[in-house]
Amino acid sequence: MRACKGGIHVGTSYETMLVAAGMDEVRAVIAAVGSVAALVPVEDGRTAVIPMEGQHGYAETYDLATAVSGALGCPVATFEVAHSDVLVAELFRSGEHVHEYVSDRSAFANVYEDSDGEFKQELDGVVYPADVRLPVTPVGDDPTVFAPFAVGQPDLVGLATALSTKQLFAERQHWDILAALNLDPGGLTVAYRHLDDVGLAGVLHVGS
């Protein structure tokens, strides 16, 4: 799923994956499917996958996550932050998509100009005036579905708070979610195009 409202966007954008498996296993699958990505160790038995962007600077992760989770039989999560506005996570298990999390559903409102020249916004089939602030509504904010990605005992209370509490910057919310899972956010909160700027340790490039 790609966010979000029309208009000019600034802020941070990235697409990453978290695989509940070691780097050697993940590398073999990424190479076999012919994808280009960087792998970063997150914790023991947890690997970040940072796919190279394609058209429009966007990295598609859905099909890759399906392939990796199917081949390894382990949980895989994809993360997308769009313009610092919204965090979307898709969870996969054994090659199947099993859950979607959206930090703020209102980020997907469609803003348009109607036939009378008035701007409106539409969300889930309901039309609102453009100046109405839509309610912040997370979707899929169940901490138990994220718990299998944790290293050690997850902070389920902190995780529930992080999933349900919108922050000014979506990447900050993502960091809090990862912290509650005892995961280093470094390789999961950066775009492939910015890898040279951040100097992550242990990066392994796969593909040409």
LUMZAMI-984752 format. One record per residue (C-alpha): residue number from 0; z negated, x negated, y. Coordinates in steps of 0.05 Angstrom, whole numbers. Layout:
// LUMZAMI-984752
k, pz, px, py
NUM, Z, X, Y .
...
***
This chain:
// LUMZAMI-984752
k, pz, px, py
0, 0, 0, 0 .
1, 17, -26, 68 .
2, -20, -7, 132 .
3, -18, 21, 184 .
4, -5, 58, 250 .
5, 58, 47, 291 .
6, 56, 3, 353 .
7, 44, -69, 371 .
8, -5, -105, 324 .
9, -47, -166, 332 .
10, -103, -195, 289 .
11, -108, -224, 219 .
12, -63, -203, 162 .
13, -62, -230, 90 .
14, -50, -209, 18 .
15, -90, -243, -38 .
16, -112, -231, -109 .
17, -177, -243, -147 .
18, -171, -255, -221 .
19, -231, -255, -267 .
20, -205, -315, -306 .
21, -200, -391, -301 .
22, -145, -427, -263 .
23, -109, -455, -324 .
24, -100, -385, -354 .
25, -78, -356, -288 .
26, -30, -413, -274 .
27, 6, -403, -340 .
28, 19, -329, -325 .
29, 40, -340, -253 .
30, 89, -393, -277 .
31, 115, -349, -333 .
32, 132, -291, -287 .
33, 166, -338, -237 .
34, 123, -324, -177 .
35, 107, -374, -122 .
36, 34, -376, -104 .
37, -26, -420, -90 .
38, -86, -418, -135 .
39, -156, -433, -110 .
40, -220, -437, -152 .
41, -269, -385, -127 .
42, -326, -394, -176 .
43, -330, -409, -250 .
44, -283, -360, -285 .
45, -257, -332, -219 .
46, -190, -352, -188 .
47, -159, -333, -121 .
48, -84, -323, -121 .
49, -48, -328, -54 .
50, 25, -306, -64 .
51, 79, -333, -18 .
52, 103, -282, 33 .
53, 172, -252, 27 .
54, 209, -206, 73 .
55, 175, -192, 140 .
56, 119, -241, 123 .
57, 89, -195, 71 .
58, 67, -216, 0 .
59, 76, -163, -53 .
60, 18, -164, -102 .
61, 20, -99, -142 .
62, 70, -121, -195 .
63, 40, -190, -200 .
64, -30, -162, -210 .
65, -3, -115, -263 .
66, 29, -173, -300 .
67, -32, -219, -295 .
68, -82, -166, -316 .
69, -37, -145, -373 .
70, -26, -216, -399 .
71, -98, -238, -394 .
72, -133, -172, -407 .
73, -181, -185, -350 .
74, -198, -148, -285 .
75, -154, -165, -225 .
76, -163, -143, -153 .
77, -113, -146, -97 .
78, -135, -149, -25 .
79, -95, -134, 37 .
80, -120, -139, 108 .
81, -70, -112, 159 .
82, -77, -134, 232 .
83, -153, -137, 225 .
84, -152, -60, 224 .
85, -161, -41, 151 .
86, -177, -71, 83 .
87, -142, -44, 21 .
88, -162, -65, -49 .
89, -126, -45, -113 .
90, -160, -57, -180 .
91, -124, -69, -246 .
92, -146, -76, -318 .
93, -104, -92, -379 .
94, -39, -81, -341 .
95, -60, -14, -311 .
96, -78, 5, -240 .
97, -148, 35, -243 .
98, -176, 42, -173 .
99, -158, 40, -99 .
100, -205, 25, -41 .
101, -187, 36, 32 .
102, -237, 15, 85 .
103, -212, 67, 135 .
104, -163, 122, 117 .
105, -149, 137, 190 .
106, -112, 70, 196 .
107, -54, 104, 159 .
108, -45, 159, 211 .
109, 27, 168, 232 .
110, 35, 167, 308 .
111, 98, 201, 334 .
112, 128, 238, 394 .
113, 142, 311, 382 .
114, 200, 353, 409 .
115, 161, 369, 473 .
116, 152, 295, 488 .
117, 78, 295, 469 .
118, 49, 241, 424 .
119, 13, 266, 362 .
120, -19, 234, 301 .
121, -14, 260, 231 .
122, -60, 243, 173 .
123, -59, 275, 104 .
124, -16, 333, 130 .
125, -61, 349, 189 .
126, -34, 338, 261 .
127, -81, 316, 316 .
128, -71, 302, 390 .
129, -59, 228, 403 .
130, -123, 221, 443 .
131, -168, 247, 388 .
132, -209, 193, 353 .
133, -199, 204, 278 .
134, -262, 199, 235 .
135, -272, 133, 199 .
136, -267, 151, 126 .
137, -270, 100, 70 .
138, -237, 117, 4 .
139, -259, 91, -64 .
140, -323, 58, -37 .
141, -358, 57, -105 .
142, -394, -10, -114 .
143, -398, -5, -189 .
144, -322, -13, -198 .
145, -325, -80, -161 .
146, -386, -105, -199 .
147, -346, -137, -257 .
148, -316, -187, -207 .
149, -385, -214, -188 .
150, -412, -281, -209 .
151, -483, -270, -232 .
152, -520, -208, -210 .
153, -484, -171, -154 .
154, -521, -143, -94 .
155, -502, -71, -107 .
156, -540, -45, -46 .
157, -507, -96, -1 .
158, -440, -82, -33 .
159, -446, -8, -22 .
160, -462, -20, 51 .
161, -404, -69, 60 .
162, -354, -21, 28 .
163, -375, 39, 69 .
164, -388, 7, 137 .
165, -327, -6, 180 .
166, -330, -68, 223 .
167, -290, -87, 285 .
168, -250, -137, 243 .
169, -231, -117, 172 .
170, -233, -189, 149 .
171, -307, -191, 168 .
172, -318, -130, 123 .
173, -280, -166, 68 .
174, -326, -227, 74 .
175, -387, -183, 67 .
176, -359, -150, 5 .
177, -346, -218, -27 .
178, -415, -243, -7 .
179, -447, -185, -44 .
180, -407, -207, -105 .
181, -430, -279, -97 .
182, -359, -302, -86 .
183, -333, -356, -38 .
184, -286, -319, 10 .
185, -244, -380, 28 .
186, -185, -371, -19 .
187, -187, -295, -15 .
188, -183, -286, 60 .
189, -124, -329, 80 .
190, -48, -320, 80 .
191, -2, -368, 43 .
192, 32, -386, 108 .
193, -35, -410, 136 .
194, -57, -453, 78 .
195, -41, -519, 112 .
196, -85, -499, 171 .
197, -149, -484, 133 .
198, -155, -543, 85 .
199, -182, -508, 23 .
200, -206, -552, -33 .
201, -175, -551, -102 .
202, -111, -515, -83 .
203, -59, -514, -139 .
204, 13, -493, -121 .
205, 54, -457, -174 .
206, 129, -445, -170 .
207, 181, -476, -125 .
***
